[in-house]
Amino acid sequence: MGAAASAASAESAAPDALAAPAAPAAPDPGARSHSLLRHNPRFRRFFAGYAVSELGDRITEVALPAIAVITLKADASQVGLLGALVWLPSLAGVFLGAWVDRQRRKRRLMIAADLARAAILLSLPFAALFGAVTMAQLYVVAGLCGLAEVVFHTAYPVFFTGLVSRADYVQANGRLAVARSGAAMAGPPLAGLLLQAASAAFAVVADAASFVVSALAVGRSPVAEPLPDAPEESVLRRSREGMVYIARHRLLRSTLACASTINFFTFFAFPQLLLFATSVLHLSVGAYGVAMGFGAVGALLGAAFVPRLVRVVGVGPGLAAGAVLLPAPIALAAVAHGPVWLCGVLLAGAEFLSGFGVMLFDITINSLQAAVIADAVRSRVSGAYTTVNYGLRPLGALLGGVLAAHAGLRTTLLVAAGGGATAACWLLMAPVLPIRSLERDLPPAPATASVPATRSATRPGAE
């Protein structure tokens, strides 16, 4: 099933007066939704680079394990370690975010992170020319690329809020989600073609090139960035402040708990799905791949329609609905019985609904976070959010494996669905559901590290 929101996400507040674009009075939401790409050339350039980079990432997700399995004959434990190393740098997000917060030019850090990932990936085809690719090199490439990605995404929130106006947060995140979903559909087949045309080591050249395109797009999208407050503060102190800021902010506290719960429980099921589909539902690997493709279709439709849906139901209700729709469909697959074709249809339906839920959750939570986090602490809060949210994924996968070994795969998937759906309860502990509009129901994000109250549902001083 799909992963939960990023922490730039996430994963993911209006900038200060110098950085904020001037919004017209009484904006027409419908008009804005159709004009973002046309009337914001900076966002248009960034969107193009982002879409190319996402496509490259999907190619590498296939190519790296292929190098390990096909070229180096790696066993399951080595492949598992390779996957874990991609996520390992997220545990340092709280410290990386604090370091990024001290930097004056966060856009330059994003460019540097893109170029660093391009250079790191190009080391693989270079080594392949001499037949010198090793598992050790793959481990280093996975870890360093993961580290650069954390730096990019902790610098991204300040860039994003300088790139689009607050009224366009939902629409902009929707557009970016369309790019991610489209890449999820096109990336794996393209990776297969590249792997047939050349070795896996040379297929990653496409991802390296995509990072160069992304760096150029970010470089051609200048934004005004607020200066860091107290740049002399230590990284350790800023790291603690990022955690404390989340702990004291009711909206961030509840949304982090919600996203982390979803990540924890869905990773009970995610590593087990292929085994469940082939050994319990008796699907072929090809049929399993087709079912997963329906998840990408659901995500693409979700990315296209969620901004419109949110304008009707509101940000808060949309977030709550996504928190349920993302994990709950796993139960549909868990109870599948009968003919193989029926089991395949149920698995595909579960993936489709979950893919739509991922987009509904991601777009709303990223937009809400952008609207409430103070400018001065965006990167450190993003880093703290990443550490907690993504740090629970390996733990969920580990406990899911133990549960599957003792209670069976169906039970594990049912626990993942039920436990993940309870994540929506965290949203009841903060005034999330009454939030319909980011502009009307939330005060402007402060320029300093103060924690604002929600107009519609929070008493003055309640924080």
C-alpha positions as CSV (number, residue, x, y, z in Angstrom):
1,M,0.0,0.0,0.0
2,G,1.1,3.6,-0.4
3,A,3.2,5.3,2.2
4,A,1.9,8.1,4.3
5,A,2.7,11.7,4.0
6,S,6.1,13.1,3.7
7,A,7.5,15.4,6.2
8,A,8.4,18.3,4.0
9,S,6.5,16.1,3.6
10,A,6.2,15.6,4.6
11,E,6.3,14.6,4.4
12,S,5.6,19.0,3.9
13,A,2.8,29.5,6.2
14,A,3.0,32.4,4.4
15,P,6.5,33.8,4.4
16,D,7.4,37.1,5.8
17,A,6.3,40.4,4.2
18,L,9.3,40.5,1.9
19,A,8.9,37.0,0.7
20,A,5.1,36.6,0.4
21,P,3.5,37.1,-3.0
22,A,0.7,39.7,-2.9
23,A,-2.7,37.9,-3.1
24,P,-5.6,39.7,-4.8
25,A,-8.5,40.7,-2.6
26,A,-11.4,38.2,-2.4
27,P,-9.7,35.5,-4.6
28,D,-11.9,33.2,-6.7
29,P,-10.8,29.7,-5.7
30,G,-12.1,28.2,-8.9
31,A,-10.2,30.7,-11.0
32,R,-7.0,30.1,-9.1
33,S,-7.2,26.4,-9.5
34,H,-7.0,26.7,-13.3
35,S,-4.4,29.5,-13.4
36,L,-1.6,28.3,-11.2
37,L,0.6,26.8,-13.9
38,R,-0.3,29.4,-16.4
39,H,0.3,32.5,-14.3
40,N,3.1,31.4,-12.0
41,P,6.1,30.8,-14.3
42,R,8.4,30.0,-11.3
43,F,6.1,27.3,-10.2
44,R,5.8,26.1,-13.7
45,R,9.5,25.7,-14.1
46,F,9.9,24.0,-10.7
47,F,7.0,21.7,-11.5
48,A,8.6,20.6,-14.8
49,G,11.9,19.8,-13.0
50,Y,10.1,18.0,-10.2
51,A,8.2,15.8,-12.6
52,V,11.3,14.8,-14.4
53,S,13.1,14.1,-11.1
54,E,10.2,11.9,-9.8
55,L,10.3,9.9,-13.0
56,G,14.1,9.3,-12.6
57,D,13.6,8.3,-9.0
58,R,11.1,5.6,-10.0
59,I,13.7,4.2,-12.5
60,T,16.3,4.0,-9.8
61,E,13.9,2.3,-7.4
62,V,13.9,-0.6,-9.9
63,A,17.5,-0.3,-11.1
64,L,19.3,-0.4,-7.7
65,P,17.8,-3.7,-6.6
66,A,18.3,-5.1,-10.1
67,I,22.0,-4.3,-9.8
68,A,22.1,-6.1,-6.5
69,V,20.1,-9.2,-7.6
70,I,21.0,-9.6,-11.3
71,T,24.5,-8.3,-11.5
72,L,25.8,-9.1,-8.0
73,K,23.6,-12.1,-7.1
74,A,22.7,-10.6,-3.7
75,D,20.6,-12.6,-1.3
76,A,17.4,-11.4,0.5
77,S,19.3,-10.0,3.5
78,Q,21.6,-7.9,1.4
79,V,18.6,-6.6,-0.6
80,G,16.8,-5.8,2.6
81,L,19.8,-3.9,4.0
82,L,20.0,-2.0,0.7
83,G,16.4,-0.8,1.2
84,A,16.9,0.0,4.8
85,L,19.9,2.3,4.0
86,V,17.7,4.5,1.9
87,W,15.5,5.3,4.9
88,L,18.3,5.3,7.5
89,P,19.3,9.0,7.0
90,S,15.7,10.0,7.9
91,L,16.5,9.1,11.5
92,A,18.9,12.0,11.4
93,G,16.3,14.4,10.0
94,V,15.9,16.2,13.3
95,F,19.6,17.2,13.2
96,L,19.8,17.8,9.5
97,G,16.7,20.0,9.6
98,A,18.3,22.1,12.5
99,W,21.5,22.5,10.4
100,V,19.5,23.5,7.3
101,D,17.6,26.1,9.4
102,R,20.9,27.9,10.2
103,Q,21.7,28.4,6.5
104,R,20.9,31.6,4.7
105,R,20.3,30.2,1.2
106,K,18.2,27.1,1.4
107,R,17.5,27.1,-2.3
108,R,21.2,26.6,-2.9
109,L,21.1,23.6,-0.6
110,M,18.4,22.1,-2.7
111,I,20.4,22.6,-5.8
112,A,23.5,21.2,-4.2
113,A,21.5,18.1,-3.0
114,D,20.3,17.5,-6.5
115,L,23.7,17.8,-8.0
116,A,25.2,15.6,-5.3
117,R,22.7,12.8,-6.0
118,A,23.5,13.1,-9.7
119,A,27.2,12.6,-9.0
120,I,26.7,9.8,-6.6
121,L,24.5,7.8,-9.0
122,L,27.0,8.4,-11.9
123,S,29.6,6.5,-9.8
124,L,27.7,3.3,-10.7
125,P,28.0,3.3,-14.5
126,F,31.6,4.6,-14.1
127,A,32.4,1.6,-12.0
128,A,30.5,-0.7,-14.3
129,L,32.8,0.3,-17.2
130,F,35.6,-1.5,-15.3
131,G,33.4,-4.3,-13.9
132,A,34.0,-2.9,-10.4
133,V,30.5,-2.5,-9.0
134,T,30.2,-4.0,-5.5
135,M,27.5,-4.4,-2.8
136,A,29.6,-2.0,-0.7
137,Q,29.3,0.7,-3.3
138,L,25.6,0.1,-3.6
139,Y,25.2,0.5,0.1
140,V,27.2,3.8,0.0
141,V,25.2,5.1,-2.9
142,A,21.9,4.3,-1.2
143,G,22.9,5.9,2.1
144,L,24.4,9.0,0.5
145,C,21.4,9.5,-1.8
146,G,19.1,9.1,1.1
147,L,21.1,11.7,3.1
148,A,21.0,14.2,0.2
149,E,17.2,13.6,-0.1
150,V,16.7,14.5,3.5
151,V,18.7,17.7,3.1
152,F,16.6,18.6,0.0
153,H,13.3,18.0,1.7
154,T,14.1,19.9,4.9
155,A,15.1,22.9,2.8
156,Y,12.1,22.6,0.6
157,P,9.3,24.1,2.9
158,V,10.8,27.6,2.9
159,F,11.2,27.4,-0.9
160,F,7.7,26.2,-1.4
161,T,6.0,28.9,0.6
162,G,8.0,31.5,-1.3
163,L,7.0,30.0,-4.6
164,V,3.2,30.0,-4.3
165,S,0.7,32.0,-2.3
166,R,-1.1,30.6,0.6
167,A,-4.4,30.4,-1.3
168,D,-2.7,28.1,-3.8
169,Y,-1.1,25.6,-1.4
170,V,-3.7,22.9,-1.9
171,Q,-3.7,23.4,-5.7
172,A,0.1,23.4,-5.9
173,N,0.4,20.3,-3.8
174,G,-2.2,18.7,-6.0
175,R,-0.2,19.5,-9.1
176,L,3.0,18.0,-7.6
177,A,1.0,14.9,-6.5
178,V,-0.1,14.5,-10.2
179,A,3.6,14.5,-11.1
180,R,4.4,11.8,-8.5
181,S,1.5,9.6,-9.5
182,G,2.3,9.9,-13.2
183,A,5.9,9.0,-12.4
184,A,4.7,6.0,-10.4
185,M,2.8,4.8,-13.5
186,A,5.4,5.5,-16.1
187,G,8.6,4.9,-14.2
188,P,8.6,1.1,-13.7
189,P,7.8,0.3,-17.4
190,L,10.4,2.8,-18.5
191,A,12.9,1.2,-16.1
192,G,12.1,-2.2,-17.6
193,L,12.8,-0.9,-21.1
194,L,16.1,0.7,-20.0
195,L,17.2,-2.5,-18.3
196,Q,16.6,-4.4,-21.5
197,A,18.5,-1.9,-23.6
198,A,21.4,-1.6,-21.2
199,S,22.7,-2.9,-17.9
200,A,21.0,-1.8,-14.6
201,A,24.1,0.2,-13.7
202,F,23.6,2.3,-16.8
203,A,19.9,2.7,-16.3
204,V,20.6,5.0,-13.3
205,V,22.1,7.5,-15.7
206,A,18.5,8.6,-16.4
207,D,17.9,9.4,-12.7
208,A,21.3,11.3,-12.5
209,A,20.2,13.4,-15.5
210,S,16.8,14.0,-13.9
211,F,18.5,15.5,-10.8
212,V,20.5,17.9,-13.1
213,V,17.2,19.0,-14.7
214,S,15.7,19.5,-11.2
215,A,18.7,21.5,-10.1
216,L,18.3,23.8,-13.1
217,A,14.6,24.2,-12.5
218,V,15.2,25.2,-8.8
219,G,18.0,27.5,-9.9
220,R,15.6,29.3,-12.3
221,S,12.9,29.7,-9.7
222,P,14.2,32.3,-7.3
223,V,12.3,33.1,-4.1
224,A,12.8,35.5,-1.3
225,E,13.9,33.6,1.8
226,P,13.5,34.8,5.4
227,L,16.8,35.2,7.2
228,P,17.5,32.5,9.9
229,D,16.9,33.7,13.4
230,A,19.8,33.4,15.8
231,P,22.2,31.6,13.4
232,E,24.7,31.2,16.1
233,E,22.5,28.7,18.0
234,S,23.9,25.1,18.1
235,V,22.4,22.4,15.9
236,L,21.5,20.4,19.1
237,R,19.5,23.3,20.5
238,R,17.7,23.9,17.2
239,S,17.0,20.1,17.0
240,R,15.3,20.2,20.4
241,E,13.4,23.3,19.5
242,G,12.0,21.6,16.4
243,M,10.7,18.7,18.5
244,V,9.3,21.1,21.2
245,Y,7.6,23.2,18.6
246,I,5.7,20.2,17.3
247,A,4.9,19.0,20.8
248,R,3.4,22.4,21.8
249,H,1.5,22.9,18.5
250,R,-1.9,21.1,18.7
251,L,-2.4,20.8,15.0
252,L,1.2,19.6,14.2
253,R,1.2,17.3,17.2
254,S,-2.0,15.6,16.1
255,T,-1.2,15.4,12.4
256,L,2.3,13.9,13.2
257,A,0.7,11.3,15.5
258,C,-1.8,10.5,12.7
259,A,0.8,10.2,9.9
260,S,3.2,8.2,12.1
261,T,0.4,5.8,13.1
262,I,-0.5,5.2,9.5
263,N,3.2,4.6,8.6
264,F,3.7,2.3,11.4
265,F,0.7,0.0,10.6
266,T,0.9,0.1,6.8
267,F,4.4,-1.1,7.0
268,F,3.1,-4.2,8.8
269,A,1.6,-5.0,5.5
270,F,3.7,-3.4,2.8
271,P,6.7,-5.8,2.9
272,Q,4.3,-8.8,3.1
273,L,2.0,-8.0,0.2
274,L,4.0,-9.8,-2.5
275,L,4.2,-12.9,-0.4
276,F,0.5,-12.7,0.5
277,A,-0.5,-12.3,-3.1
278,T,1.6,-15.2,-4.4
279,S,1.3,-17.7,-1.6
280,V,-2.2,-17.0,-0.2
281,L,-4.1,-15.6,-3.2
282,H,-2.1,-17.7,-5.7
283,L,-1.6,-14.8,-8.0
284,S,1.3,-14.7,-10.5
285,V,4.0,-12.1,-10.1
286,G,2.7,-10.5,-13.3
287,A,-0.9,-10.3,-11.9
288,Y,0.5,-8.8,-8.7
289,G,2.2,-6.1,-10.8
290,V,-1.0,-5.3,-12.6
291,A,-2.8,-5.0,-9.2
292,M,-0.1,-2.6,-8.0
293,G,-0.6,-0.6,-11.2
294,F,-4.2,0.1,-10.1
295,G,-2.8,1.7,-7.1
296,A,-0.9,4.2,-9.3
297,V,-4.1,4.8,-11.3
298,G,-5.9,5.6,-8.1
299,A,-3.2,7.9,-6.9
300,L,-3.2,9.7,-10.3
301,L,-6.9,10.3,-10.2
302,G,-6.7,11.4,-6.6
303,A,-4.0,13.9,-7.4
304,A,-6.2,15.3,-10.1
305,F,-9.4,15.5,-8.2
306,V,-8.4,16.0,-4.6
307,P,-8.0,19.8,-4.9
308,R,-11.6,20.1,-6.2
309,L,-12.8,17.8,-3.5
310,V,-11.1,19.8,-0.8
311,R,-12.8,23.0,-2.0
312,V,-16.1,21.2,-1.5
313,V,-15.6,19.3,1.8
314,G,-12.8,21.4,3.4
315,V,-9.1,20.7,4.3
316,G,-9.9,19.1,7.7
317,P,-12.6,16.7,6.6
318,G,-10.5,15.8,3.6
319,L,-7.5,15.0,5.8
320,A,-9.6,12.8,8.1
321,A,-11.1,10.9,5.1
322,G,-7.6,10.3,3.7
323,A,-6.4,9.0,7.1
324,V,-9.0,6.3,6.9
325,L,-9.0,5.6,3.1
326,L,-5.3,5.2,2.9
327,P,-4.9,2.1,5.3
328,A,-8.4,0.7,5.5
329,P,-8.6,-0.9,2.0
330,I,-5.9,-3.4,3.0
331,A,-8.7,-5.3,4.7
332,L,-10.4,-5.8,1.3
333,A,-7.3,-7.7,0.2
334,A,-7.0,-9.5,3.5
335,V,-10.5,-11.1,3.3
336,A,-10.2,-12.0,-0.4
337,H,-11.3,-15.6,-1.1
338,G,-12.5,-17.6,-4.1
339,P,-11.3,-17.8,-7.7
340,V,-7.9,-16.3,-8.5
341,W,-9.4,-13.7,-10.8
342,L,-11.7,-12.5,-8.0
343,C,-8.8,-12.3,-5.6
344,G,-6.9,-10.3,-8.1
345,V,-9.8,-7.9,-8.6
346,L,-10.1,-7.4,-4.8
347,L,-6.4,-6.7,-4.5
348,A,-6.5,-4.3,-7.4
349,G,-9.5,-2.5,-5.9
350,A,-7.8,-2.2,-2.5
351,E,-4.7,-0.7,-4.2
352,F,-6.9,1.7,-6.2
353,L,-8.7,3.0,-3.1
354,S,-5.5,3.2,-1.1
355,G,-3.8,5.1,-3.9
356,F,-6.6,7.7,-3.9
357,G,-6.4,7.8,-0.1
358,V,-2.7,8.5,-0.2
359,M,-3.2,11.6,-2.4
360,L,-6.1,12.8,-0.3
361,F,-4.0,12.5,2.8
362,D,-0.7,13.9,1.4
363,I,-2.2,16.9,-0.3
364,T,-4.2,18.1,2.7
365,I,-1.6,17.4,5.4
366,N,1.2,19.1,3.4
367,S,-0.9,22.1,2.8
368,L,-2.0,22.4,6.4
369,Q,1.5,22.1,7.6
370,A,2.7,24.8,5.2
371,A,0.0,27.1,6.5
372,V,0.8,26.8,10.2
373,I,4.5,26.4,10.7
374,A,6.5,29.6,11.5
375,D,8.9,30.7,8.9
376,A,11.8,30.7,11.3
377,V,11.5,27.0,12.2
378,R,10.3,25.3,9.0
379,S,13.4,23.2,8.3
380,R,14.0,22.1,11.8
381,V,10.3,21.2,12.2
382,S,10.4,19.3,8.9
383,G,13.5,17.4,10.1
384,A,11.9,16.5,13.4
385,Y,8.7,15.4,11.6
386,T,10.8,13.2,9.3
387,T,12.6,11.5,12.1
388,V,9.5,10.5,13.9
389,N,7.2,9.8,10.9
390,Y,9.7,7.8,8.8
391,G,11.6,6.4,11.8
392,L,8.6,4.2,12.6
393,R,8.5,2.5,9.2
394,P,11.4,0.0,9.9
395,L,9.9,-0.8,13.3
396,G,6.5,-1.5,11.7
397,A,8.0,-3.7,9.1
398,L,9.9,-5.7,11.7
399,L,6.9,-6.2,14.0
400,G,4.7,-7.0,10.9
401,G,7.2,-9.8,10.0
402,V,7.0,-11.2,13.5
403,L,3.2,-11.1,13.5
404,A,3.0,-12.7,10.1
405,A,5.2,-15.6,11.2
406,H,3.1,-16.3,14.3
407,A,-0.5,-15.3,13.3
408,G,-0.5,-15.5,9.5
409,L,-0.5,-13.1,6.7
410,R,-4.3,-12.5,6.6
411,T,-4.2,-11.5,10.3
412,T,-1.3,-9.2,9.7
413,L,-3.0,-7.4,6.9
414,L,-6.2,-7.0,9.0
415,V,-4.2,-5.6,11.9
416,A,-2.5,-3.2,9.5
417,A,-5.9,-2.0,8.1
418,G,-7.6,-1.6,11.5
419,G,-4.6,-0.1,13.3
420,G,-3.9,2.3,10.4
421,A,-7.5,3.5,10.3
422,T,-7.4,4.4,14.0
423,A,-4.9,7.1,13.1
424,A,-7.9,9.4,12.3
425,C,-8.7,9.5,16.0
426,W,-5.6,11.6,16.6
427,L,-7.2,14.4,14.5
428,L,-10.1,14.6,17.1
429,M,-7.5,15.8,19.7
430,A,-7.0,19.1,17.8
431,P,-9.3,21.5,15.9
432,V,-8.6,19.8,12.6
433,L,-12.1,18.9,11.3
434,P,-13.5,22.4,11.5
435,I,-10.8,23.7,9.1
436,R,-12.4,24.2,5.7
437,S,-10.2,27.0,4.3
438,L,-6.5,27.7,5.0
439,E,-7.2,31.4,4.5
440,R,-10.4,31.8,6.4
441,D,-9.9,29.3,9.3
442,L,-6.3,29.7,10.1
443,P,-4.3,32.9,11.1
444,P,-1.3,33.8,9.1
445,A,1.8,31.7,10.1
446,P,4.0,33.7,12.4
447,A,7.4,34.9,11.2
448,T,8.9,33.9,14.6
449,A,8.8,30.6,16.4
450,S,5.5,31.3,18.2
451,V,2.6,28.8,18.1
452,P,-0.6,30.3,16.7
453,A,-4.1,29.4,17.6
454,T,-6.8,28.2,15.2
455,R,-9.5,30.9,14.8
456,S,-12.4,28.6,14.2
457,A,-12.0,26.1,17.0
458,T,-9.3,27.1,19.5
459,R,-9.9,29.5,22.4
460,P,-7.3,32.3,22.7
461,G,-4.5,31.1,24.8
462,A,-5.5,27.5,24.5
463,E,-2.1,26.6,23.2
